[in-house]
Amino acid sequence: MQVHNVELTISAVKPEQYPEQGYPEIALAGRSNVGKSSLINTLINRKNLARTSSQPGKTQTLNFYNIESKLYFVDVPGYGYAKVSQKEREKWAAMLETYFSQRKQLCGVVSLVDARHEPTQLDKQMIEFLHYYDLPILVVATKVDKIPRSKHNKCESTIRKALKLTAKDHLILFSSVDKTGKQEVWQWIEKMTGLQEEN
């Protein structure tokens, strides 16, 4: 998709704040500092619309980005950051569960993991959670530019096995540095949302 117009519509914490246009939505989830903001910025051809932060755990709301008035990217709070209180974590978990289980416009979830390391227990729990709600999943393994190309197949195999991905789940290796995987991620998004690629 050719992206020219993007805006952050709202940062929501409860359903009554969600946008009402009815556009299809793709949620993006991942551990703090896994490269979620970098993925969003790469997909929408911006340098810093989605804030990249040196302070993990900064995203504490569901951030709805309007893409070309055709769909929303929904940036959800990063998980696994130790300095966030248990109470705060429980609040985030409830907010995510409400969104994932009730939002009819949600067409799929992009779940990010760090390609350089085996998925964490929290990464595994996220996939189990998405499987439970039977949501379409694209796992994006970030920072793949830091892995030799000869090890890409092994990397994919390790992630698939650790996350117990099914035949329905998709996995794409991605780099915001050299744009590896950008086109493939967009193709999955367009397929899930029913949007056709524009020339």
ABEGO torsion letter per residue (X at the ends): XBBABBBBABBBABAAABBAAGBBBBBBBEBBGAGAAAAAAAAAGBAAABBBBABBGABABBBBBBBGGABBBBBBBBBGBAABBAAAAAAAAAAAAAAAAABAABAEBBBBBBAABBBBAAAAAAAAAAAAAGBBBBBBBBGAAABBAAAAAAAAAAAAAAAGBBAABBBBBBBAAAGBGAAAAAAAAAAAAGBBBBX
